[in-house]
Amino acid sequence: MLAEIITIGDEILIGQIVDTNSAFIASELNKIGISVYQITSVQDDRKHILEALHEARSRARIVFITGGLGPTKDDITKRTLCEYLNDTMVQNQEVLAHIEELFEKYISTPISDMNRHQAMVPSKAQILQNDYGTAPGMWLEEKDCLFISLPGVPFEMKNLLKNHVFPKIIKTFKRPYIIHKTIMTYGLGESAIAERIAGWEADLPPFVKLAYLPNLGKVRLRLTAKGTNKEPLEKAINSATKELYTIIGDIISGEEEAGSLESVVGKLLTEKKLTLATAESFTGGKISEQITSIPGASAYFMGSVVSYATQAKIDLLKVPKKLIAQNSVVSAEVAMAMAKNVRELLKADFGVATTGNAGPAKGDSDAPIGTVYIAIATKDNVYASEFSMGNHRTRIVQKGVHKALEMLQKEILKF
C-alpha cells in the first residue's frame, strides 16, 4: 500500500523551518506496512495545492497533508480541500466547543471570531480531535483515496497520528508486513564494505533488499523484507544478519533497532555499573552532548571538561607544559594525559579525550588539518589512536564523536 505526504507552507520552501513532520510520518507508516512513494512541499497557494492533491491521488491510496490549518488568511488547506473534493464548509459544534474550552482554560487572550472560524470544516470530514490545539485533524475518505489532513505543529500532529490516525488505518486497511534491520558499522567506507560482502549480497533472497547509508565515518546497512507473511520475512532477515556478522563482525558496532551508539554505550555502562568522564578539545563538548541526550545518563556520566584552548588543558586537566612542548598539543601523549587526568578528576571508570586540528587554521599545532587523536583511559590502561579525517571542519568533528563512541563501546565490552 502506498501513501504520499504533502506539506503545506511557504516557511518550509524558504528554509525558515525544517520539515521534520514528513520524516516522522514516513517512519511511522513504514512500521505498519505502508510505503511512502513521494513527499512534496508546496506553497500556501490554491493552485499549487490542487495540483499536488491531484498528482498524489493518482499514485497513492492514502494522502497525508500537514499544515495550513491555522486561523489566518494564508491558511487555505480546508477551503482548497473542499474545492478539490466538491465539498462545502460547515461549522462543527464539537470542534467549536473544544476551541472555546482551550481558550477558557489555557489561553489568556480573548477568543476571537478568527479562532472560532477554525471550527469550520469540510462537511464530508470525519473530525479527529486535536487534544493540544485548536486545529482539528480531518479524515476524508473517497472511493479511490483517503485524505488525512493534520496540523503542522509537530507535537499536535504526532499526538493525532498516535491516538487517532494509526488506530483507524490499522482497523480500516489490510496491509503487508515490512521488516527492517539496520546494522551499524564503523571504520570502513561504503565501497570497501561492498567489496567484502559482495558474495553475501548476491545470495540474498529476491524479497530482501540491501541499502547502504553512509554518514561521517559510519555506514549503516539496512535490510528490508516485504510480504504478506511475517514469519518467513523475519526468518530471512535474521539469517542474513547472522551471516553478515561472520563476514564483517570486526566493524559492526550494533543494530540501529537497539538504539543509537550513544544509547548502546549508555546501556552497557548501566548494566556493568561503570561510569564515564570526557575531556574534549576539537569536539567542543559534542560527545557529552550526545551522551546526555539519553534519558538517565546521570547514572553513568560524571561530567566533561571542554578544554578547547591549550591553557585550559594545562590549568584544568593538569597536562604538563613540558609534555605539550615536546609532543605538540595535537598528539597521542597529550590525548592520553587528558583522558587519564579527567578520569581521575571526576572519579570515573573511563576517561575519553579528544585533541585534534579541525581547521581551517592550524592553531597551536603544526599537525595537518584533519589530524586527530582520541584516547581512552581506564584504571589500569590508557591508549590513544591517531586518525586523519579529511579537511571539512564539521565532518572532522562529527567523525571524531562517532569514533570516540565506537572506541569506548569496544573498551566497555572488555569488562
C-alpha positions in Angstrom: 0.0 0.0 0.0 1.4 3.4 -1.0 1.0 6.8 0.7 2.1 10.3 -0.2 2.8 13.2 2.1 2.1 16.8 1.2 3.5 19.6 3.5 2.0 23.0 3.0 3.7 26.2 3.9 5.9 28.9 2.4 8.1 28.7 5.6 9.3 25.3 4.5 10.1 26.4 1.0 12.2 29.4 2.0 14.1 27.3 4.6 12.7 29.1 7.6 11.7 25.8 9.2 12.8 22.2 8.6 10.2 19.7 7.6 10.5 17.1 10.4 6.9 16.1 10.1 7.4 14.1 6.8 10.3 12.1 8.3 8.2 11.2 11.3 5.1 10.2 9.3 7.1 8.2 6.8 8.9 6.3 9.6 5.8 5.5 11.5 3.9 4.5 8.3 6.6 2.0 7.5 6.1 0.3 10.8 2.5 -0.5 9.9 3.3 -1.8 6.4 2.6 1.4 4.4 5.3 2.6 2.0 5.7 6.3 1.2 6.0 6.9 -2.6 6.7 10.6 -2.6 6.9 13.6 -0.3 6.0 17.0 -1.7 6.3 20.5 -0.2 4.0 23.2 -1.6 3.3 26.9 -1.1 0.3 28.4 0.6 -1.2 28.7 -2.8 -4.5 27.3 -4.0 -3.4 26.2 -7.5 -0.2 24.6 -6.1 -2.1 22.6 -3.5 -4.8 21.5 -6.0 -2.0 20.2 -8.4 -0.3 18.4 -5.6 -3.5 16.7 -4.4 -4.3 15.6 -8.0 -0.9 14.1 -8.6 -0.7 12.4 -5.2 -4.2 10.9 -5.7 -3.1 9.3 -9.0 -0.3 7.4 -7.3 -1.3 6.7 -3.7 -4.1 5.1 -1.7 -3.6 7.5 1.3 -2.5 11.1 1.1 -1.3 12.9 4.2 -1.5 16.7 4.3 0.2 18.7 7.1 0.0 22.5 7.6 -2.3 25.3 6.5 -4.9 24.7 9.2 -4.4 27.9 11.3 -6.8 30.8 11.8 -5.2 33.3 9.4 -6.0 34.1 5.8 -2.9 32.3 4.4 -4.1 29.0 5.9 -6.1 27.7 3.0 -5.9 23.9 3.3 -9.5 23.4 4.3 -11.0 25.6 1.6 -8.8 24.1 -1.1 -9.7 20.5 0.0 -13.4 21.5 -0.2 -12.9 22.8 -3.7 -10.9 19.7 -4.8 -13.5 17.2 -3.3 -16.5 19.2 -4.4 -17.5 19.8 -0.8 -18.7 22.7 1.4 -17.6 24.1 4.7 -19.8 23.6 7.8 -19.4 24.6 11.4 -18.6 21.6 13.6 -20.1 22.1 17.1 -17.7 19.7 18.8 -14.7 21.5 17.4 -16.1 24.9 18.4 -16.8 23.7 21.9 -13.2 22.3 22.1 -11.7 25.6 20.9 -13.7 27.6 23.4 -12.7 25.3 26.2 -9.0 25.6 25.3 -9.2 29.4 25.4 -11.1 29.4 28.7 -8.6 27.1 30.4 -5.2 27.8 28.9 -5.1 30.9 26.7 -5.0 34.4 28.3 -6.0 36.4 25.2 -9.8 36.5 24.5 -11.2 34.2 21.8 -11.9 35.9 18.5 -14.1 35.2 15.5 -11.0 34.2 13.7 -10.3 31.5 16.3 -13.9 30.3 16.1 -13.6 30.1 12.4 -11.3 27.1 12.9 -14.5 25.1 13.7 -15.5 25.4 10.0 -14.6 22.1 8.3 -15.5 20.2 5.1 -18.9 18.5 5.5 -17.5 15.1 4.4 -14.7 15.1 7.0 -14.6 12.8 10.0 -13.1 15.0 12.7 -10.0 13.9 14.6 -9.9 15.7 18.0 -6.7 17.7 18.5 -6.1 17.5 22.3 -3.3 20.1 22.2 -4.5 22.7 19.7 -7.4 24.4 18.0 -7.0 22.9 14.5 -8.7 19.6 14.2 -7.4 16.7 12.2 -9.6 15.5 9.3 -10.3 12.2 7.7 -11.8 12.5 4.3 -12.5 9.2 2.5 -13.2 9.0 -1.2 -13.7 5.7 -3.2 -10.2 5.7 -4.6 -8.2 7.7 -2.0 -8.1 8.6 1.7 -7.1 12.2 2.5 -5.8 12.8 6.1 -5.3 16.5 6.9 -3.3 17.3 10.1 -2.0 20.5 11.7 1.6 21.4 11.0 2.6 21.8 14.7 4.8 18.7 15.3 3.6 17.7 18.8 0.0 18.2 17.8 0.5 16.2 14.6 2.3 13.3 16.4 -0.4 13.0 19.0 -3.1 12.9 16.4 -1.2 10.2 14.5 -0.6 8.0 17.5 -4.0 8.2 19.1 -6.4 8.7 16.2 -5.0 8.2 12.7 -2.9 5.0 13.0 -5.5 3.0 15.0 -8.1 3.9 12.4 -5.8 3.0 9.5 -5.0 -0.4 11.1 -8.7 -1.1 11.6 -9.6 0.0 8.0 -6.9 -1.4 5.7 -5.3 -4.7 5.2 -1.5 -4.0 4.9 1.6 -6.1 4.1 4.5 -6.6 6.5 7.6 -4.5 6.1 10.6 -5.8 8.2 13.7 -3.8 8.6 17.0 -4.5 10.3 19.8 -1.9 10.2 23.4 -2.9 11.0 25.7 -0.1 12.1 29.4 -0.3 11.0 32.3 2.0 11.8 35.8 2.4 10.5 35.4 1.3 6.8 34.0 3.1 3.8 30.9 2.2 1.8 32.8 0.8 -1.3 35.2 -1.2 0.9 32.3 -2.8 2.7 30.5 -3.5 -0.6 33.6 -5.4 -1.8 33.8 -7.5 1.4 30.1 -8.5 1.3 29.6 -8.8 -2.5 29.0 -12.6 -2.4 26.7 -12.4 0.6 24.7 -9.6 -1.1 24.3 -11.6 -4.3 22.9 -14.5 -2.4 20.1 -12.5 -0.6 16.6 -13.8 -1.3 14.8 -11.7 -4.0 12.4 -10.3 -1.4 15.2 -9.0 0.8 16.8 -5.7 -0.3 20.0 -4.1 1.0 20.7 -0.3 1.2 23.9 1.4 2.1 23.5 4.5 4.3 26.9 6.2 4.7 27.3 9.2 7.1 30.5 10.7 8.6 32.7 7.8 9.5 30.0 5.2 9.7 27.9 3.1 7.3 24.5 1.7 8.1 23.4 -1.4 6.2 19.6 -1.6 6.1 18.0 -4.9 5.2 14.3 -4.8 4.2 11.9 -7.6 3.5 8.3 -7.0 2.4 5.5 -9.5 2.1 2.1 -10.8 3.4 3.5 -13.5 5.8 5.6 -12.1 8.7 7.3 -15.3 9.9 9.4 -16.1 6.7 10.3 -12.4 6.4 11.7 -12.3 9.9 13.5 -15.7 9.4 15.2 -14.5 6.2 16.3 -11.2 7.8 17.7 -12.9 10.9 19.5 -15.5 8.8 21.1 -12.8 6.6 22.1 -10.8 9.6 23.8 -13.8 11.2 25.8 -14.4 8.1 26.8 -10.8 7.8 28.3 -10.9 11.3 30.6 -13.7 10.3 31.9 -11.6 7.4 32.3 -8.1 8.8 31.8 -8.6 12.5 35.0 -6.8 13.2 33.4 -3.5 12.1 29.9 -4.0 13.3 29.0 -1.9 16.4 25.4 -2.9 16.8 22.0 -2.7 15.4 20.1 0.5 15.0 16.9 -1.0 16.3 18.7 -1.4 19.6 19.2 2.3 19.7 21.9 4.9 18.7 25.5 4.3 19.5 25.3 6.6 22.5 22.3 4.7 23.7 24.1 1.4 23.3 27.1 2.8 25.3 24.7 4.1 28.0 23.1 0.7 28.3 26.4 -1.1 28.6 27.7 1.4 31.2 24.4 1.0 33.2 24.5 -2.8 33.0 28.1 -3.0 34.1 27.7 -0.3 36.7 30.5 1.7 35.2 31.0 5.5 34.8 32.4 7.9 32.2 34.1 11.3 32.0 35.2 13.2 28.9 37.8 15.8 28.1 37.1 17.4 24.8 39.1 19.7 22.6 38.3 19.8 18.9 34.9 18.1 19.5 33.9 21.0 21.7 31.5 19.1 24.0 29.6 17.2 21.3 30.5 13.8 22.8 29.0 14.8 26.2 26.0 16.4 24.3 25.2 13.1 22.7 25.8 11.1 25.9 23.5 13.4 27.8 20.8 13.3 25.1 19.9 9.8 26.5 17.4 9.9 29.5 19.1 8.5 32.6 22.6 9.4 31.6 23.3 10.9 35.1 23.6 7.3 36.3 26.8 6.8 34.4 28.1 10.2 33.1 30.2 12.1 35.6 30.8 15.2 33.5 33.1 16.8 31.0 35.9 19.3 30.7 35.8 21.2 27.4 39.4 22.2 27.3 39.4 23.9 23.9 42.3 26.2 24.5 45.8 24.9 25.2 45.9 26.8 28.5 42.7 25.1 29.6 44.4 21.8 29.2 47.2 22.9 31.4 45.1 24.7 34.1 42.1 22.4 34.3 43.4 19.0 33.2 46.9 19.4 34.6 48.5 18.4 31.3 52.2 19.3 31.8 53.5 22.2 29.7 56.6 20.2 29.0 54.6 17.4 27.6 52.8 19.8 25.2 56.1 21.5 24.2 57.8 18.2 23.5 54.9 16.5 21.6 52.5 19.3 20.4 49.1 19.9 21.8 47.7 17.6 19.0 49.4 14.4 19.9 48.8 10.9 21.3 50.7 11.9 24.5 48.5 14.9 25.2 45.3 13.0 24.4 46.4 10.2 26.9 47.2 12.8 29.6 43.8 14.4 29.1 41.9 11.1 29.3 43.9 9.9 32.3 43.5 13.1 34.2 39.8 13.7 33.5 39.1 10.2 34.7 40.9 10.8 37.9 39.5 14.3 38.3 35.9 13.2 38.0 36.4 9.8 39.6 35.1 7.8 36.7 35.8 4.3 35.4 36.5 5.6 31.9 38.1 8.7 30.6 37.7 9.7 26.9 39.7 12.5 25.4 39.9 14.2 22.0 42.5 16.6 20.6 43.0 17.5 17.0 43.2 20.1 14.3 39.7 20.6 12.7 40.8 23.7 10.8 40.5 26.0 9.0 43.6 27.4 10.8 46.2 25.2 12.5 46.0 26.9 15.8 48.6 25.9 18.4 49.8 22.9 16.5 51.5 22.2 13.2 49.6 19.0 12.7 47.9 18.8 9.3 44.2 19.7 9.3 42.1 16.6 9.9 44.7 15.0 12.2 43.0 14.0 15.5 43.9 11.8 18.5 41.3 10.0 20.6 42.3 8.5 23.9 40.6 6.0 26.3 41.8 5.7 29.9 40.8 3.1 32.5 42.2 2.4 35.9 44.8 0.1 34.5 45.5 1.3 31.0 45.5 4.3 28.7 46.0 4.5 24.9 45.4 6.8 22.0 44.7 6.3 18.3 45.6 8.7 15.5 43.2 9.4 12.7 43.2 11.5 9.5 39.6 12.8 9.0 39.8 15.0 5.9 39.6 18.7 5.7 36.0 19.6 6.3 35.6 21.1 9.8 32.1 19.8 10.5 32.8 16.4 9.2 36.0 16.1 11.2 34.2 17.0 14.4 31.3 14.5 13.8 33.6 11.8 12.7 35.6 12.3 15.9 32.5 11.9 18.0 31.5 8.7 16.2 35.0 7.3 16.5 35.3 8.1 20.2 32.0 6.4 21.0 32.9 3.4 18.9 36.3 3.1 20.7 34.6 3.5 24.1 32.0 0.8 23.3 34.7 -1.7 22.4 36.6 -0.9 25.6 33.5 -1.3 27.8 32.8 -4.8 26.2 36.1 -6.0 27.6 34.8 -5.6 31.2 
